[in-house]
Amino acid sequence: MNILPWKHKFQILQRFEGNRQLLSGNSMGIYFEFKAINSLVVHFKPLNEVFKSAVFNANNGVLIQFERDLIDEDDIEYALDIMALFNKFPQYILSDVTKIKHVQRAIKWLKAEYYSDAASYIMLKTLLKVLLLHLIRYQNNHFLKQDLSQKRVFQFLELMETQFLEHTKTHYYANDIGISSKRLNQILKEKLNLTAKQIIQQRQITEAKRRLIRSEITTKELAFTLGFDSTSSFSRFFKKHTNVSPSAFRKHH
């Protein structure tokens, strides 16, 4: 299978110029910066964000990017693990030579398939999963070292990922975490430069786009699925965030 049909979903770059070559705002990215035989810095770009500009100063690593679709096609537990991977830390450093070699090997396999004339989407997706599972395992060893505010961010994002269709109010998440809505927003603004409401709205837009493209759901059904009380209120919300109506977005894609 030729790689071109999947070019909009998956990408590997070794020579690039920062955030100008990202797939989309809705893509996820990992930049592997190999500094030495015993030093690998792994930088993460979660959904709807960009890498810090300083990440690409050396430009001597490998950038792997993929659309959210690639993880949504698997089970929810795997999707949550990936969300956790990208949101626990903006970056972390591997200094274990054996672990670094495992990551290098996984990247090598992924690059070989990506640049092959007979590249398979299923094979790319499988090899990407192998790489991500390695990173999840290695990152978990660092989890206890993060500060309390970062843990709160992770708690919110993990809960929001499973509850945003039913709960869109900040106080629901704050109560579950055990802090005030004001404090939750202070932490999210400090770490992500967004409020809880803004993050939930981003997630609603991401889900709306995904369902408009991948299913036959009507705009009315989608509005109520996402918790809106009318089709018109959902359409206004969608157009405000995307500059097009739901029907125009579906037609374009």
N, C-alpha and C positions, 0 to 999 in steps of 0.2 A: 504494500500500500504506500502510495506517495505521501510524503510528509506535508505537502502544501495544504491539503484540506484542514489540517490541524494547526496551521501556523498561527491562527488567531487565538488558539487556546494554550499553546506551549512554546517556549522559546529558550534557547541557550545562547549566551553571548560571552565572548572573551575579549572583544575590543568594542568599546562603547563609550558614550559620553553621558554619564549620570542618568538622571531621571527622565531625560528626553526620550529615552528608548524603552520606556515601560510599556507593557502590553495595553493596560487600561487602568483606570482608578480601581476597578473591581478585581484586578489581578493580585496575586500574592507573589512575592519574590524572595529569593535567598541569594546573598552574595557571599561566596567563599573566598576569603583572603588568606592565601597561603604565605605566611611570613617566614617560616623556617621548618625544618624537619619535625620539630616538636611544638609548633605553634600554628594553629588554624583558627582564624577569627570568623565566626559565622554571623552575618548580619541578616535580620529578618525585616521584610516589608509586609505588614498585615494588610487586610482589605482596606480600601479607601484611604490609604496613606502613601507617602513616598519615602524613599531612603533619605537619611540625612546627607547633605551634599558632601560632607567630609569623608563619607564611606568610600567614594571612588577616587580619592586623591592619588593612591598608588596605581590604580587601574591594572593590577597584576593578578586578578583573580578570575573566577567564573561566576557569571550571573545566570541563575535559572529562574524563569518566571512561568506561571501557569494561572489560568482562570479558575475561579471557584468551582465551576462545573466539574472539574476533575476530581474533586473530593466529594461533591454532593451526590455523585453517582454511586458512592459506597454507603455503608451504614452510618447511622448518626453517631455511634461511639467513635468511629474513626474520624469523622468530621470534627467532633469535639476535641479529640487529641491533637488534630492539626491546628485548630483555633488556639488551643493552649500553647502549642509549640511556638506560634507566631506572636503571641501576646504576653507570654511570661517575661521575656526580656527582648529589648531591641537587638541585643547581640550577646554572644557568649564565646569564650575561648576554650578550645580543646588543646591540651598539652600532652595528652597520652598518645604516644607514637602509634600504638596498635589501633586506637580509635580513629586517628587521623588516616591511617592506611585503609581502614574499612570505608571511610567516607570517600577517599580518593578512588577506591575501586568502584564504588557505586556510581560516582560521577563519570568515571571512565566508561562503564557499561552504558550509562544513559547517553553520553556523547556519541558513542559508537552507533547506537540505534538511531539517534536523532539525525546523524549525517549519512546514514545508510540509504542507498537508492531504494531499498525494500523496507523502509521504516514502517513499523506497525503501530497504530494508535494504542492498541491493547498492550503491546510490549512497552511502549513509552510510559504508559500509565502505571504498569506493574513495576518497572524499574524505578520510577519516581517514588512509588510507595515504599519500596525497599530503602531508598535513601532517607525518606522522611521518617520511617520507623527507626532507623539508626539514630537520627537526630533526636527523636522523642525520648529514646532510651537514655542517650547521653545527657540530654538537658535535665531530665528528672533528678539527676545527681546534684544539680545546682539549685533546685527549687527552694531549699531551706535557707539559702544565702540571700534571697531577695528581701527588700524592706517591706514593712507592713502595708504601706500604701500600694506597692506593686501587687501584693497579694490581693488587696481589695479590688484592684482593677481586674485581675484575673478572675476573681469570684464573680464580679458583675458580668464580665463578658461571657463566662461559662454559663451562668444562669440565664442571661439574656438570649443566648443562642437557642435555648430550649423553650423559653417562655414568651418570646416577643409576639407570637401570634395571639396569645391570650392576655398578656399584660404589657401595656405601653406606658404606664405611669411610673415616674421615678421612685415614688414612695414604696411601691411594691418591692423593688430590688433593694432599696436601702433597708427596709424592715427585715428582709431575709438575711442580709449581710450583718445586720445589727448595728447600723449607724444611721444618722439622720440624713435626710435628702440633701440638705445643705452641705454636709460633710462629704457625701458621695460625689456631689458635683465639684466640690473643691479638689478632691483627689483626681477625678477624671480630667478636669481642666489642667491640673498640674502635669499629669502624665501623658495625656493624649490631646490636650488643647480642645476638648469637646465636652459638652455636658451629656448627661445620661440621655436626655430627650433627643439630642442630635445624633447620638450613636444608635439609638433605637430607630430613629427615622431613616438613617443610612441603611440599617438592616432591612427595614420594610421595603425600601426602594430596591435593594439588591434582590430580595425575594420576589418582588413584583416583576422585575425584569426577567428573572429566571423563569417564572411561571408563564409570563406572556410569550416567551420564546419557545419553551419546551412543552407547553400543554395547550389544550383547547379551551381553557377556562374563560368564561365571559368576564367582562369588566365588572359587572354587578357581583358575580360570585367572588371575584378576587377582592373587591372592596370589603365584603363582609368577612372573608377569610383573614384579611389583615386587620380587622377590628374597626373599620370605618362604618358609620351609621347610614351612609348613603353613597350611591355611585358618584354623585356630583362632588361630594367632599373628597373622595379618593382621587377623582380625576384632577381636581384643583391641586391637591397635594403632589401628585405624580408630575404634573406639568411644572409646578414650582421648582421641583428638584431636577428635572430632566429637560425642561424647555419644550417638551412635546407631550401630546396626549397619549394615554395608554394604547389606543387604537393605532395612532400614527407610529408609535414605537414598535408595535407588533408588525405592522406592515413593512417598516423599514428593515427589520431584522428577519 
